[in-house]
Amino acid sequence: MARSFDGFESSLFINCPFDREYVPLLHSLVFVVFECGLQPRLASEQADSGRVRIDKIRDLIRSCRYSIHDISRIEATPPGDEPRFNMPFELGLDLGCRYYGAPRLRDKQCLILEKERYRYQRVLSDISGNDIRAHEGDPKVLMSEVRNWLRVVAGQLLPSGDILWKRFGLFRIHLAHMLGELRFSERDVEALEIVEYIGFIKSWKAPPESN
């Protein structure tokens, strides 16, 4: 799909965890959004410490026609820790944007992801009427769920989930090679900022035979 990165119609807000355990899911999520022709937008892309975080998130939500909310951290991780409510809170901001925002915001589209399909009902029953997709903690399943949702809401012909997963594998090989050439240590790779990761995706050109 041709990529157009300017404006509301081609932008997708990602609301998800940013812990180390979630990184494989985050990387597959950002990749599939690009491969489906949209520009992923995340609060972590803005490094201005002078801005209040909630203001950044509000502006991002309002600037994106599409959004994906992964609320899979509503349980405490690890056991005994406190659950995280940032993701459900940002989901609420996005849903409220449809009801109380400008006219064009009333047609916003969002996908809600969970690890297990019905687990959220124990703590967030108000969204029980919404179509919640489960990724099972598997990056490949997540990629397929996102692809299938975008195929419907964006109305675009898209590669199959298997093809996208294959392309992701090729990209990861390319990324490992690039990081090796740049002499990244294992610690550097673990600390790779999402903005830098997105930059590698933008610069990557898939070989023709992978399409």
SULZI-V479687 format. One record per residue. PHI is phi in degrees with one decimal (NA if undefined). Layout:
# SULZI-V479687
phi: (PHI PHI)
This chain:
# SULZI-V479687
phi: (NA -65.1 -103.5 -125.2 -99.6 -103.3 99.3 -56.2 -66.8 -108.9 -110.8 -132.9 -84.5 -109.6 -117.3 -155.3 -67.3 -127.8 -80.2 -60.1 -62.9 -85.4 -52.6 -58.7 -69.3 -61.1 -63.8 -69.5 -65.7 -62.4 -62.9 -67.8 -62.2 -61.9 -65.3 -91.8 89.7 -116.4 -99.9 -73.2 -124.5 -133.4 -60.4 -73.2 -74.5 -104.8 -100.4 -78.0 -71.6 -81.5 -100.3 -68.7 -57.5 -64.2 -68.5 -60.6 -64.9 -58.6 -65.6 -64.7 -59.7 -71.0 -94.6 -122.2 -71.3 -115.1 -153.5 -126.9 -121.2 -98.9 -100.3 -71.5 -100.5 -73.7 -100.1 -68.3 -135.8 -76.3 -52.9 97.8 -81.0 -89.6 -66.9 -107.7 -111.4 -60.3 -65.5 -61.8 -63.8 -68.4 -60.7 -61.8 -60.1 -67.3 -65.3 -64.7 -58.2 -66.6 -83.0 -117.3 -90.7 -63.3 -51.6 -68.5 -77.4 -72.5 -104.0 -61.2 -123.4 -136.5 -115.3 -106.9 -110.4 -138.8 -76.8 -119.1 -56.4 -112.5 -61.7 -58.6 -63.0 -72.4 -128.7 -143.4 -68.7 -63.0 -102.6 -60.6 -80.6 -84.3 -84.3 -97.4 -103.0 -104.1 -101.5 61.5 73.4 -112.1 -56.9 -68.6 -64.3 -57.4 -59.4 -66.4 -63.4 -66.2 -59.6 -64.8 -66.4 -65.5 -58.1 -80.8 -76.1 -92.6 64.4 -112.8 -73.7 -129.2 -59.9 -67.5 -60.2 -65.7 -65.5 -62.8 -66.1 -64.1 -63.7 -63.5 -61.5 -64.3 -64.8 -64.3 -62.9 -60.0 -63.0 -60.5 -65.4 -63.2 -66.8 -65.0 -63.2 -84.1 60.9 -72.5 -81.3 -58.9 -66.2 -61.1 -64.2 -63.1 -92.9 -58.7 -70.3 -63.1 -62.8 -68.3 -59.7 -61.0 -60.5 -65.7 -63.9 -61.3 -85.4 -81.1 -119.7 -70.0 -63.2 -54.4 -71.0 -85.6 -75.8)
